Structure formats: C-alpha cells, structure tokens
Amino acid sequence: MTFPSIELISDVICPWCFIGLRRLEDALAEEGAASAPITFHPYQLDPSTPPEGADLRERLAAKYGGDPEAMFQRVEQAARESGIPLDFSKVRRTPNTLKAHTLIARAGASDKGTQHALAKALFEAYFLEGKDIGADAVLVEIASAHGFDRAEAQALLEDRAALDSTRAEAEAMSRRGIRGVPFTIFGGSLAVSGAQPVDNFCQAFRRARGT
C-alpha cells in the first residue's frame, strides 16, 4: 500500500511534540495507515542550552517569568487525554538535544530503519522516566536498543561533522519559517502546525492521499 510522505519536525524535549506524535499515530491507525513511515527532522527549542544541560524550572522561569508549575499541569492534562502519563515532577533537567537528534537522523530508513521507535524511546525516557537525554551514557543505552552498537553510538555522539550536520538541518528548519513544533508535512506540501486533534490529522492525511 502506498502512503503519502509524512515528515515531522520536532524536538524530543518538547511535550507538545510528544503529544502531537501520539495523536498523529492514533490518526494513522484510524485511517488504516499505522505502518505509514514518518520521517523525523530536528528542531531545537533552545540551541543555546549548554552541553551539560540546565535546570528546567530555572530556565523556564527566566524565559517566561513566574512559576512554571501551572503550565506543567495544563500540559500534563493534555498528555493524559492522549494516553500519555506525563509527570513533570520527574523532569528536572532541560538537555541540549543536538546529540539526540543526531542519533535520530542516523536511525533513518536508509541506515537503521529504527527512527520512529528511537524517537519515541527518547520522548518516553525524558518525559516518563525523567532521564537526562543529553548525557552520552543515557543516549548510548537507548540507542543500543534501537539498532546501534554501543561503540557505534558513542562514536557518533563524538562525530563533529555529524553534529554539525544536525545543527545545520535544525537551523534550516527555522529559516524555512518554522517557529513552533510539532510541525507535520503530508505529501511534501500539506502542513499541519501544532499538536492538532486526531480528527485534524486524519483530515490532512486524507487530503494528502487524495481520498
């Protein structure tokens, strides 16, 4: 069965991207297209985050002002409505996601074919388990369950050219005018911005499919 291309621009520390991916998956299942491949593209919510990461609450308070707990509660509620038991009490750090995105890129169809599963595993590790997905040891552990040899994964995390390529692609997404994620593109041209309801993803998929 032939499906329209589906591209998802996201960041693995963006809760709405996690929610958007789940809603997209649910929509594809409803459309009988659960096996439709999704190509993931990198986006960094805050590329200025230091390599060692930062305290999440301090970072958000400095950016938006005030206590972020009310915002956390709203996002948790939306996540639970989509079947994701998100609990921000477990999420303490905000990592730099350049290395995570580099692993996701290498896990694509032309290399590992585990991109979707790896991206989901990274979302789950961060939002459900509170793991620091900016740390090499954590990334190697997750990658080793999704087609990577541990030494291969570690070498990739230290590959300056690969990291520079990921950074360039993330910057290119911003230059295309994408200012918020998730951002989903069906069939190369039909764009859906945000973690839309399942029905909206279904409609977009049908339009891209011509049905």
Backbone as a chain_set.jsonl record, in Angstrom:
{"seq": "MTFPSIELISDVICPWCFIGLRRLEDALAEEGAASAPITFHPYQLDPSTPPEGADLRERLAAKYGGDPEAMFQRVEQAARESGIPLDFSKVRRTPNTLKAHTLIARAGASDKGTQHALAKALFEAYFLEGKDIGADAVLVEIASAHGFDRAEAQALLEDRAALDSTRAEAEAMSRRGIRGVPFTIFGGSLAVSGAQPVDNFCQAFRRARGT", "coords": {"N": [[0.845, -1.19, 0.0], [0.541, 2.219, -0.817], [1.546, 5.186, 0.717], [1.128, 8.712, 1.413], [3.984, 10.846, 1.833], [5.175, 11.515, 5.132], [6.31, 13.927, 7.202], [7.86, 14.9, 10.182], [8.639, 17.588, 12.074], [10.328, 18.207, 14.967], [11.135, 18.466, 18.516], [12.8, 16.571, 20.95], [12.507, 17.274, 23.6], [10.231, 18.645, 23.775], [7.094, 18.814, 25.05], [4.643, 19.048, 23.7], [5.312, 18.084, 21.237], [5.653, 15.381, 21.767], [3.03, 14.756, 22.496], [1.795, 15.471, 20.089], [2.938, 13.6, 18.322], [1.834, 11.214, 19.343], [-0.901, 11.694, 18.834], [-0.839, 11.891, 16.065], [-0.018, 9.276, 15.426], [-2.269, 7.898, 16.381], [-4.173, 8.896, 14.618], [-3.258, 7.902, 12.159], [-3.575, 5.193, 12.63], [-6.359, 5.074, 12.786], [-6.938, 5.605, 10.153], [-6.178, 3.344, 8.9], [-3.508, 3.211, 8.373], [-1.328, 2.639, 9.962], [1.179, 1.663, 9.545], [2.432, 3.505, 8.001], [5.329, 5.251, 7.072], [7.106, 7.631, 9.078], [9.064, 10.433, 8.752], [11.527, 11.919, 10.637], [12.573, 15.172, 11.502], [15.071, 17.427, 12.739], [14.666, 19.889, 15.332], [15.512, 22.523, 17.419], [14.411, 23.684, 20.42], [15.748, 25.391, 22.141], [18.66, 26.173, 21.221], [20.753, 27.325, 22.548], [21.143, 26.097, 24.931], [23.401, 24.807, 27.275], [25.972, 22.251, 26.736], [25.975, 20.497, 28.92], [23.42, 20.707, 29.828], [20.636, 22.193, 31.689], [18.934, 23.439, 34.623], [15.548, 22.752, 34.53], [13.285, 24.183, 35.579], [14.4, 26.59, 36.473], [15.296, 27.569, 34.053], [12.913, 27.931, 32.58], [11.57, 29.758, 34.221], [13.239, 31.959, 33.98], [12.882, 32.496, 31.294], [10.106, 32.877, 30.837], [9.106, 34.01, 33.123], [7.861, 33.883, 36.459], [6.29, 31.039, 38.129], [6.567, 27.859, 36.694], [4.821, 25.756, 37.196], [2.009, 25.764, 36.868], [1.764, 25.805, 34.112], [2.92, 23.327, 33.57], [0.943, 21.638, 34.616], [-1.204, 22.044, 32.87], [-0.183, 21.018, 30.484], [0.311, 18.378, 31.24], [-2.311, 17.48, 31.632], [-3.345, 17.583, 29.001], [-1.671, 15.711, 27.838], [-2.357, 13.359, 29.217], [-4.95, 13.032, 28.341], [-4.423, 12.102, 25.863], [-3.437, 9.676, 26.401], [-0.906, 9.561, 27.538], [1.074, 9.235, 30.295], [2.281, 11.655, 31.456], [4.495, 13.214, 33.728], [5.627, 15.875, 35.219], [7.008, 16.15, 37.56], [9.031, 14.37, 37.559], [10.753, 15.318, 35.694], [13.551, 17.093, 35.61], [15.752, 18.347, 34.438], [16.759, 20.283, 31.566], [17.941, 19.27, 28.638], [20.569, 19.78, 26.162], [19.673, 19.043, 22.906], [21.052, 18.274, 20.644], [22.744, 16.011, 20.248], [20.953, 13.895, 20.634], [19.219, 14.3, 18.468], [21.012, 13.794, 16.423], [21.469, 11.068, 16.626], [18.862, 10.197, 16.027], [18.657, 11.031, 13.369], [20.58, 9.368, 12.139], [19.326, 6.988, 12.481], [17.512, 6.719, 10.489], [15.561, 5.6, 7.593], [17.327, 4.879, 5.527], [19.53, 4.026, 6.854], [19.317, 2.695, 9.658], [16.599, 2.184, 9.997], [15.091, 2.46, 12.251], [14.096, 4.799, 13.173], [11.6, 5.997, 13.978], [10.886, 4.435, 16.222], [13.093, 4.927, 17.871], [12.932, 7.709, 18.283], [10.505, 7.826, 19.713], [11.27, 6.366, 21.964], [13.129, 8.096, 23.091], [11.529, 10.337, 23.715], [9.898, 9.091, 25.648], [11.792, 8.286, 27.558], [12.631, 10.746, 28.516], [10.263, 12.214, 29.28], [8.658, 10.396, 30.708], [10.308, 8.93, 32.339], [12.146, 10.677, 33.299], [14.808, 10.88, 32.502], [18.104, 12.071, 31.663], [18.46, 13.034, 28.627], [20.484, 14.246, 27.334], [22.832, 13.279, 28.097], [25.645, 11.327, 27.35], [25.889, 8.596, 28.177], [23.249, 7.847, 28.719], [22.06, 8.237, 26.21], [23.49, 6.405, 24.626], [22.694, 4.013, 25.813], [19.936, 3.956, 25.211], [20.017, 4.068, 22.39], [21.285, 1.661, 21.848], [19.307, -0.187, 22.036], [17.939, 0.132, 19.762], [18.98, -0.574, 17.23], [21.64, 0.255, 17.141], [25.079, -0.406, 17.66], [26.841, -0.212, 20.738], [29.401, 0.998, 20.786], [29.399, 2.165, 18.29], [27.316, 4.028, 18.549], [28.381, 5.714, 20.536], [30.609, 6.709, 19.194], [29.347, 8.171, 17.193], [28.175, 10.195, 18.676], [30.35, 11.676, 19.25], [31.174, 12.614, 16.874], [32.104, 15.258, 15.144], [31.462, 16.278, 12.59], [29.028, 15.014, 12.012], [27.432, 16.038, 14.067], [27.525, 18.749, 13.424], [26.174, 18.67, 11.0], [23.609, 17.956, 11.834], [22.976, 20.196, 13.374], [22.957, 22.138, 11.369], [20.776, 21.297, 9.831], [18.67, 21.631, 11.655], [18.781, 24.398, 11.985], [18.115, 25.115, 9.409], [15.438, 24.457, 9.317], [14.317, 26.46, 10.88], [14.919, 28.632, 9.263], [13.199, 28.136, 7.197], [10.938, 29.177, 8.117], [9.617, 27.953, 10.154], [8.447, 28.242, 13.285], [7.483, 27.079, 15.496], [6.954, 23.915, 17.08], [5.225, 20.748, 17.415], [5.534, 20.262, 13.835], [4.009, 19.19, 11.081], [4.259, 17.664, 7.911], [2.463, 16.623, 5.209], [2.642, 14.64, 2.335], [4.576, 16.248, 1.209], [3.751, 18.895, 0.947], [1.426, 19.682, 2.325], [0.847, 21.243, 5.217], [0.681, 20.904, 8.75], [0.364, 22.562, 11.662], [1.372, 22.331, 15.019], [0.152, 20.37, 17.875], [-2.288, 18.968, 16.841], [-5.814, 18.005, 17.129], [-6.802, 14.534, 16.839], [-8.666, 14.117, 14.759], [-8.119, 16.236, 13.009], [-5.593, 15.575, 12.044], [-6.304, 13.247, 10.739], [-7.929, 14.263, 8.674], [-6.064, 15.793, 7.246], [-4.312, 13.796, 6.391], [-6.02, 12.332, 4.697], [-6.528, 14.237, 2.709], [-3.959, 14.575, 1.652], [-3.648, 12.095, 0.641], [-5.527, 12.039, -1.254], [-8.132, 11.214, -0.888]], "CA": [[0.0, 0.0, 0.0], [1.329, 3.446, -0.921], [1.092, 6.269, 1.577], [1.817, 9.982, 1.183], [5.088, 11.06, 2.767], [4.83, 12.202, 6.373], [7.506, 14.465, 7.832], [7.567, 15.509, 11.469], [9.7, 18.421, 12.634], [10.039, 18.178, 16.398], [12.26, 18.4, 19.452], [12.476, 15.499, 21.896], [12.19, 17.8, 24.924], [9.001, 19.418, 23.613], [5.969, 17.933, 25.412], [3.603, 19.077, 22.663], [5.761, 17.198, 20.163], [5.319, 14.033, 22.235], [1.571, 14.644, 22.359], [1.475, 15.511, 18.662], [3.292, 12.313, 17.733], [0.825, 10.235, 19.743], [-2.149, 11.967, 18.107], [-0.585, 11.509, 14.678], [-0.06, 7.806, 15.382], [-3.667, 7.487, 16.534], [-4.863, 9.234, 13.372], [-2.844, 6.951, 11.129], [-4.221, 3.918, 12.946], [-7.764, 5.206, 12.396], [-7.005, 5.623, 8.696], [-5.64, 2.081, 8.381], [-2.168, 3.513, 7.858], [-0.419, 2.607, 11.102], [2.532, 1.326, 9.086], [2.977, 4.592, 7.177], [6.575, 5.761, 7.67], [7.232, 9.037, 9.462], [10.446, 10.895, 8.726], [11.729, 12.916, 11.687], [13.562, 16.214, 11.251], [15.422, 18.068, 14.007], [14.379, 21.277, 15.675], [15.939, 22.763, 18.795], [13.666, 24.75, 21.067], [16.712, 26.343, 22.678], [20.007, 25.714, 20.868], [21.751, 27.923, 23.435], [21.296, 25.267, 26.127], [24.785, 24.306, 27.326], [26.09, 20.806, 26.505], [25.643, 19.738, 30.129], [22.03, 20.934, 30.172], [20.34, 23.219, 32.686], [17.759, 23.162, 35.444], [14.368, 23.066, 33.717], [12.433, 25.202, 36.177], [15.114, 27.858, 36.436], [15.342, 28.014, 32.652], [11.582, 28.412, 32.193], [11.268, 30.964, 34.992], [13.992, 33.061, 33.387], [12.371, 32.778, 29.95], [8.711, 33.318, 30.824], [8.754, 34.691, 34.36], [6.894, 33.177, 37.287], [6.396, 29.614, 38.418], [6.057, 27.106, 35.541], [4.024, 24.585, 37.586], [0.665, 25.823, 36.272], [1.936, 25.386, 32.721], [3.13, 21.889, 33.597], [-0.337, 20.973, 34.864], [-2.012, 22.093, 31.642], [0.396, 20.091, 29.517], [0.077, 17.021, 31.758], [-3.704, 17.135, 31.37], [-3.472, 17.3, 27.568], [-0.962, 14.462, 27.576], [-3.146, 12.235, 29.744], [-6.106, 12.853, 27.451], [-3.922, 11.345, 24.704], [-2.935, 8.386, 26.863], [0.493, 9.672, 27.95], [1.118, 9.564, 31.732], [3.368, 12.62, 31.661], [4.604, 13.687, 35.103], [6.759, 16.797, 35.216], [7.793, 16.067, 38.791], [10.188, 13.541, 37.243], [11.582, 16.001, 34.695], [14.264, 18.13, 36.352], [16.751, 18.998, 33.606], [16.493, 20.514, 30.143], [19.212, 18.981, 27.973], [20.794, 20.152, 24.772], [19.193, 17.871, 22.17], [21.785, 18.088, 19.387], [23.214, 14.636, 20.13], [19.786, 13.032, 20.461], [18.767, 14.445, 17.084], [21.993, 13.169, 15.542], [21.143, 9.639, 16.651], [17.608, 10.01, 15.297], [18.953, 11.172, 11.938], [21.289, 8.172, 11.678], [18.421, 5.835, 12.582], [16.547, 6.805, 9.399], [15.271, 4.434, 6.757], [18.472, 4.486, 4.708], [20.581, 3.5, 7.722], [18.869, 1.682, 10.615], [15.172, 1.878, 9.898], [14.514, 2.455, 13.601], [13.968, 6.204, 13.548], [10.353, 6.246, 14.708], [10.977, 3.784, 17.53], [14.101, 5.62, 18.67], [12.382, 9.0, 18.692], [9.538, 7.556, 20.773], [12.005, 5.952, 23.159], [13.73, 9.294, 23.673], [10.43, 11.061, 24.352], [9.469, 8.357, 26.834], [12.858, 8.343, 28.557], [12.679, 12.085, 29.094], [9.026, 12.668, 29.902], [8.044, 9.404, 31.586], [11.294, 8.41, 33.283], [12.957, 11.763, 33.809], [16.226, 10.67, 32.197], [18.813, 13.171, 31.014], [18.748, 12.559, 27.272], [21.637, 14.947, 26.796], [24.012, 12.579, 28.599], [26.098, 10.279, 26.434], [25.6, 7.249, 28.683], [21.812, 7.61, 28.543], [21.795, 8.129, 24.776], [24.053, 5.134, 24.144], [21.832, 2.943, 26.323], [18.693, 3.948, 24.432], [20.342, 3.739, 21.001], [21.68, 0.254, 21.74], [18.078, -0.981, 21.928], [17.26, 0.514, 18.521], [19.769, -0.816, 16.029], [23.008, 0.744, 17.227], [26.102, -0.971, 18.526], [27.164, 0.797, 21.73], [30.59, 1.74, 20.358], [28.981, 2.968, 17.14], [26.54, 5.156, 19.047], [29.283, 6.63, 21.219], [31.423, 7.371, 18.171], [28.505, 9.153, 16.515], [27.986, 11.328, 19.581], [31.601, 12.436, 19.267], [31.489, 12.934, 15.485], [31.829, 16.677, 14.962], [30.808, 16.522, 11.3], [27.634, 14.581, 12.128], [26.746, 17.003, 14.929], [27.386, 19.986, 12.647], [25.129, 18.436, 10.005], [22.334, 18.033, 12.548], [22.752, 21.6, 13.724], [22.619, 22.853, 10.139], [19.404, 20.954, 9.427], [17.763, 22.28, 12.596], [18.769, 25.823, 11.645], [17.408, 25.249, 8.131], [14.001, 24.422, 9.609], [13.953, 27.801, 11.323], [14.974, 29.537, 8.096], [12.011, 27.876, 6.383], [9.814, 29.887, 8.721], [9.003, 27.156, 11.212], [8.733, 28.906, 14.551], [6.97, 26.258, 16.586], [6.829, 22.489, 16.8], [5.472, 19.957, 16.21], [5.128, 20.763, 12.529], [3.884, 17.971, 10.282], [4.045, 17.912, 6.481], [1.944, 15.46, 4.488], [2.762, 14.682, 0.886], [5.546, 17.247, 0.773], [3.254, 20.265, 0.801], [0.297, 19.991, 3.209], [1.438, 21.439, 6.539], [-0.175, 20.963, 9.933], [1.156, 23.125, 12.744], [0.921, 22.074, 16.373], [-0.365, 19.046, 18.268], [-3.696, 19.07, 16.489], [-6.644, 16.844, 17.476], [-6.674, 13.376, 15.948], [-9.502, 14.313, 13.561], [-7.435, 17.14, 12.083], [-4.548, 14.793, 11.382], [-6.992, 12.337, 9.808], [-8.353, 15.033, 7.501], [-4.87, 16.142, 6.472], [-3.822, 12.576, 5.753], [-6.925, 12.011, 3.588], [-6.301, 15.209, 1.631], [-2.686, 14.262, 1.019], [-3.82, 10.803, -0.043], [-6.477, 12.232, -2.347], [-9.351, 10.444, -0.635]], "C": [[0.885, 1.246, 0.0], [0.708, 4.539, -0.065], [1.776, 7.567, 1.171], [2.957, 10.12, 2.191], [4.585, 11.826, 3.987], [6.138, 12.629, 7.027], [7.106, 15.169, 9.123], [8.793, 16.277, 11.961], [9.38, 18.583, 14.109], [11.32, 18.259, 17.208], [11.871, 17.422, 20.553], [12.34, 15.971, 23.338], [10.954, 18.699, 24.879], [7.806, 18.526, 23.957], [4.863, 17.912, 24.364], [4.009, 18.243, 21.459], [5.455, 15.743, 20.503], [3.824, 13.793, 22.07], [1.179, 14.61, 20.889], [1.802, 14.21, 17.969], [2.261, 11.26, 18.089], [-0.489, 10.444, 18.979], [-1.995, 11.616, 16.63], [-0.646, 9.995, 14.519], [-1.49, 7.3, 15.49], [-4.453, 7.757, 15.252], [-4.514, 8.237, 12.272], [-3.469, 5.587, 11.37], [-5.69, 3.953, 12.53], [-7.937, 5.13, 10.886], [-6.472, 4.334, 8.072], [-4.239, 2.232, 7.833], [-1.131, 3.516, 8.984], [1.02, 2.32, 10.69], [3.156, 2.416, 8.214], [4.236, 5.159, 7.823], [6.512, 7.254, 7.959], [8.712, 9.383, 9.455], [10.591, 12.045, 9.718], [12.844, 13.89, 11.286], [13.838, 16.971, 12.545], [14.982, 19.516, 14.113], [14.837, 21.448, 17.12], [15.189, 23.954, 19.377], [14.609, 25.823, 21.61], [18.127, 25.85, 22.389], [21.095, 26.304, 21.751], [21.936, 27.133, 24.735], [22.709, 24.69, 26.162], [24.83, 22.787, 27.16], [25.707, 19.963, 27.721], [24.19, 19.903, 30.566], [21.871, 22.009, 31.229], [19.132, 22.784, 33.5], [16.513, 23.636, 34.698], [13.574, 24.224, 34.301], [13.104, 26.571, 36.205], [15.121, 28.44, 35.026], [13.996, 28.605, 32.228], [11.209, 29.688, 32.942], [11.99, 32.17, 34.407], [13.414, 33.468, 32.038], [10.996, 33.421, 29.973], [8.323, 34.135, 32.049], [7.741, 33.876, 35.152], [7.18, 31.692, 37.423], [5.804, 28.815, 37.259], [5.108, 25.963, 35.898], [2.625, 24.594, 36.98], [0.709, 25.388, 34.813], [2.125, 23.877, 32.642], [1.803, 21.144, 33.745], [-1.204, 20.946, 33.614], [-1.487, 21.084, 30.616], [0.169, 18.647, 29.952], [-1.346, 16.576, 31.46], [-3.913, 16.785, 29.896], [-2.804, 15.978, 27.223], [-1.789, 13.269, 28.035], [-4.382, 11.972, 28.904], [-5.718, 12.08, 26.2], [-3.274, 10.026, 25.123], [-1.48, 8.383, 27.277], [0.542, 10.075, 29.417], [2.267, 10.509, 32.079], [3.331, 13.151, 33.09], [5.847, 14.566, 35.203], [7.559, 16.778, 36.513], [9.045, 15.218, 38.581], [11.194, 14.254, 36.329], [12.254, 17.196, 35.351], [15.225, 18.947, 35.483], [16.201, 19.284, 32.216], [17.812, 20.33, 29.409], [19.339, 19.689, 26.63], [20.503, 18.91, 23.931], [19.946, 17.589, 20.873], [22.214, 16.633, 19.203], [22.05, 13.663, 19.934], [19.284, 13.087, 19.025], [19.735, 13.781, 16.103], [21.781, 11.659, 15.497], [19.872, 9.357, 15.846], [17.849, 10.081, 13.796], [19.617, 9.913, 11.395], [20.4, 6.926, 11.726], [17.394, 5.809, 11.456], [16.489, 5.578, 8.519], [16.474, 3.959, 5.968], [19.62, 3.91, 5.54], [20.063, 2.356, 8.595], [17.42, 1.242, 10.423], [14.482, 1.833, 11.251], [14.188, 3.867, 14.085], [12.744, 6.485, 14.411], [10.443, 5.676, 16.123], [11.982, 4.491, 18.431], [13.581, 6.966, 19.154], [11.372, 8.819, 19.826], [10.239, 7.187, 22.069], [12.645, 7.142, 23.86], [12.671, 10.158, 24.35], [10.051, 10.395, 25.677], [10.524, 8.411, 27.934], [12.857, 9.692, 29.268], [11.419, 12.405, 29.898], [8.402, 11.671, 30.876], [9.006, 8.883, 32.647], [12.211, 9.479, 33.854], [14.439, 11.617, 33.544], [16.815, 11.885, 31.488], [19.251, 12.706, 29.627], [19.767, 13.448, 26.558], [22.934, 14.256, 27.186], [24.38, 11.425, 27.679], [25.697, 8.886, 26.899], [24.138, 6.891, 28.484], [21.496, 7.409, 27.067], [22.318, 6.813, 24.206], [23.167, 3.971, 24.578], [20.555, 2.831, 25.492], [18.968, 3.526, 22.99], [20.66, 2.263, 20.827], [20.477, -0.677, 21.664], [17.353, -0.725, 20.612], [18.225, 0.511, 17.336], [21.212, -0.375, 16.065], [23.871, -0.176, 18.084], [26.532, 0.144, 19.491], [28.367, 1.652, 21.302], [30.256, 2.649, 19.183], [28.223, 4.209, 17.596], [27.444, 6.188, 19.718], [30.147, 7.4, 20.215], [30.621, 8.446, 17.451], [28.319, 10.39, 17.382], [29.224, 12.218, 19.669], [32.016, 12.895, 17.866], [31.104, 14.383, 15.189], [31.113, 16.972, 13.658], [29.33, 16.146, 11.361], [26.833, 15.566, 12.975], [26.529, 18.325, 14.194], [26.287, 19.859, 11.596], [23.749, 18.528, 10.64], [21.991, 19.473, 12.89], [22.325, 22.399, 12.491], [21.188, 22.547, 9.698], [18.387, 21.613, 10.355], [17.655, 23.773, 12.297], [18.009, 26.063, 10.344], [15.9, 25.233, 8.342], [13.517, 25.794, 10.064], [13.947, 28.782, 10.158], [13.794, 29.326, 7.161], [10.776, 28.55, 6.964], [9.096, 29.106, 9.798], [9.422, 27.747, 12.547], [8.227, 28.121, 15.756], [6.822, 24.822, 16.135], [5.867, 21.867, 17.81], [4.932, 20.627, 14.951], [5.172, 19.566, 11.587], [3.578, 18.326, 8.835], [3.624, 16.604, 5.81], [2.148, 15.659, 2.993], [3.672, 15.769, 0.371], [5.059, 18.667, 0.738], [2.15, 20.65, 1.767], [0.789, 20.048, 4.654], [0.371, 21.516, 7.623], [0.7, 21.419, 11.094], [0.541, 22.788, 14.095], [0.441, 20.65, 16.608], [-1.873, 19.048, 18.082], [-4.494, 17.855, 16.988], [-6.508, 15.746, 16.424], [-7.459, 13.591, 14.663], [-8.82, 15.223, 12.539], [-6.309, 16.432, 11.344], [-5.179, 13.819, 10.376], [-7.374, 13.064, 8.526], [-7.159, 15.389, 6.622], [-4.331, 14.942, 5.727], [-4.694, 12.219, 4.539], [-6.707, 12.954, 2.416], [-5.005, 14.893, 0.892], [-2.784, 12.977, 0.198], [-4.77, 10.925, -1.227], [-7.746, 11.438, -2.165], [-10.329, 11.273, 0.192]], "O": [[1.867, 1.312, 0.739], [-0.498, 4.783, -0.119], [2.886, 7.537, 0.641], [2.888, 9.563, 3.287], [3.693, 12.668, 3.889], [6.973, 11.79, 7.365], [6.141, 15.933, 9.156], [9.844, 15.693, 12.229], [8.294, 19.04, 14.468], [12.427, 18.142, 16.681], [10.738, 17.444, 21.035], [12.082, 15.155, 24.222], [10.67, 19.424, 25.832], [7.528, 17.574, 23.229], [4.219, 16.884, 24.159], [3.148, 17.746, 20.733], [5.049, 14.967, 19.639], [3.405, 12.751, 21.564], [0.329, 13.814, 20.487], [1.039, 13.752, 17.119], [1.85, 10.486, 17.225], [-1.111, 9.48, 18.533], [-2.928, 11.1, 16.015], [-1.261, 9.492, 13.578], [-1.882, 6.379, 14.774], [-5.294, 6.954, 14.848], [-5.393, 7.784, 11.54], [-3.852, 4.9, 10.422], [-6.208, 2.977, 11.986], [-8.958, 4.65, 10.395], [-6.33, 4.246, 6.852], [-3.821, 1.488, 6.946], [-0.179, 4.296, 8.961], [1.962, 2.684, 11.394], [4.283, 2.264, 7.743], [4.216, 5.512, 9.002], [5.945, 8.032, 7.192], [9.519, 8.697, 10.083], [9.859, 13.031, 9.642], [13.902, 13.489, 10.802], [12.935, 17.141, 13.364], [14.935, 20.255, 13.129], [14.566, 20.587, 17.957], [15.313, 25.08, 18.896], [14.308, 27.015, 21.548], [18.729, 25.177, 23.227], [22.237, 25.845, 21.716], [22.798, 27.471, 25.547], [23.167, 24.137, 25.162], [23.835, 22.108, 27.415], [25.183, 18.858, 27.58], [23.77, 19.31, 31.56], [22.841, 22.658, 31.621], [18.401, 21.874, 33.11], [16.438, 24.792, 34.283], [13.225, 25.156, 33.577], [12.453, 27.592, 35.985], [14.97, 29.647, 34.836], [13.949, 29.658, 31.592], [10.602, 30.593, 32.369], [11.434, 33.266, 34.343], [13.447, 34.644, 31.674], [10.731, 34.375, 29.243], [7.333, 34.866, 32.026], [6.857, 33.248, 34.569], [8.168, 31.171, 36.905], [4.661, 29.057, 36.871], [4.631, 25.264, 35.004], [2.107, 23.539, 36.615], [-0.187, 24.693, 34.333], [1.568, 23.219, 31.762], [1.572, 20.138, 33.075], [-1.863, 19.946, 33.331], [-2.265, 20.387, 29.964], [-0.132, 17.788, 29.124], [-1.571, 15.427, 31.078], [-4.583, 15.801, 29.579], [-3.316, 15.213, 26.405], [-1.904, 12.277, 27.314], [-4.815, 10.828, 28.767], [-6.569, 11.474, 25.549], [-2.645, 9.345, 24.313], [-0.868, 7.319, 27.363], [0.09, 11.169, 29.757], [3.121, 10.183, 32.904], [2.267, 13.496, 33.603], [6.972, 14.069, 35.265], [8.661, 17.324, 36.571], [10.009, 15.333, 39.337], [12.345, 13.833, 36.214], [11.602, 18.205, 35.62], [15.479, 20.116, 35.773], [15.287, 18.605, 31.748], [18.713, 21.158, 29.546], [18.352, 20.134, 26.044], [21.032, 17.836, 24.217], [19.517, 16.748, 20.084], [22.061, 16.079, 18.113], [22.154, 12.716, 19.154], [18.962, 12.057, 18.432], [19.315, 13.266, 15.067], [21.902, 11.045, 14.437], [19.815, 8.397, 15.078], [17.304, 9.279, 13.037], [19.262, 9.439, 10.315], [20.699, 5.923, 11.077], [16.496, 4.967, 11.463], [17.267, 4.639, 8.681], [16.635, 2.757, 5.756], [20.575, 3.366, 4.985], [20.33, 1.187, 8.315], [17.067, 0.085, 10.655], [13.413, 1.238, 11.388], [14.023, 4.091, 15.285], [12.845, 7.136, 15.452], [10.117, 6.353, 17.098], [11.742, 4.638, 19.629], [13.772, 7.321, 20.317], [11.386, 9.58, 20.794], [9.85, 7.642, 23.145], [12.696, 7.188, 25.089], [12.898, 10.659, 25.452], [9.904, 11.066, 26.699], [10.19, 8.564, 29.109], [13.059, 9.763, 30.481], [11.5, 12.817, 31.055], [7.68, 12.078, 31.786], [8.585, 8.448, 33.719], [12.968, 9.217, 34.788], [15.254, 12.172, 34.281], [16.11, 12.627, 30.804], [20.289, 12.061, 29.479], [19.895, 13.406, 25.334], [24.004, 14.594, 26.68], [23.52, 10.64, 27.28], [25.216, 8.081, 26.102], [23.819, 5.759, 28.121], [20.741, 6.502, 26.714], [21.648, 6.181, 23.389], [22.919, 3.05, 23.8], [20.147, 1.732, 25.116], [18.232, 2.713, 22.43], [20.349, 1.674, 19.792], [20.615, -1.835, 21.269], [16.286, -1.288, 20.365], [18.278, 1.458, 16.551], [21.947, -0.608, 15.106], [23.423, -0.664, 19.122], [26.583, 1.311, 19.103], [28.348, 2.875, 21.44], [30.766, 3.765, 19.088], [28.457, 5.308, 17.094], [27.294, 7.39, 19.497], [30.382, 8.597, 20.376], [31.151, 9.51, 17.132], [28.308, 11.51, 16.872], [29.149, 13.366, 20.108], [33.079, 13.492, 17.692], [29.927, 14.697, 15.006], [30.237, 17.836, 13.622], [28.479, 16.861, 10.833], [25.693, 15.892, 12.644], [25.475, 18.948, 14.326], [25.558, 20.815, 11.33], [22.829, 19.106, 10.062], [20.854, 19.912, 12.717], [21.429, 23.24, 12.572], [20.473, 23.439, 9.242], [17.355, 22.101, 9.896], [16.566, 24.345, 12.351], [17.34, 27.084, 10.188], [15.165, 25.916, 7.629], [12.436, 26.237, 9.677], [13.083, 29.654, 10.072], [13.424, 30.232, 6.413], [9.697, 28.5, 6.374], [8.067, 29.553, 10.305], [10.603, 27.752, 12.895], [8.518, 28.469, 16.901], [6.595, 24.546, 14.958], [5.704, 22.377, 18.918], [4.009, 21.44, 14.998], [6.235, 19.001, 11.33], [2.74, 19.185, 8.563], [4.349, 15.61, 5.848], [1.857, 16.727, 2.455], [3.559, 16.176, -0.785], [5.856, 19.58, 0.523], [1.949, 21.839, 2.014], [1.111, 19.017, 5.244], [-0.692, 22.109, 7.438], [1.659, 20.742, 11.463], [-0.664, 22.942, 14.293], [0.339, 19.842, 15.685], [-2.633, 19.12, 19.047], [-3.917, 16.797, 17.241], [-6.147, 16.002, 15.276], [-6.962, 13.277, 13.581], [-8.935, 14.998, 11.335], [-6.097, 16.665, 10.154], [-4.639, 13.603, 9.291], [-7.17, 12.55, 7.426], [-7.234, 15.297, 5.397], [-3.935, 15.05, 4.566], [-4.177, 11.85, 3.485], [-6.701, 12.526, 1.262], [-4.954, 14.936, -0.337], [-2.091, 12.805, -0.805], [-4.824, 10.049, -2.09], [-8.377, 11.029, -3.139], [-11.42, 10.803, 0.513]]}, "num_chains": 1, "name": "protein.A"}
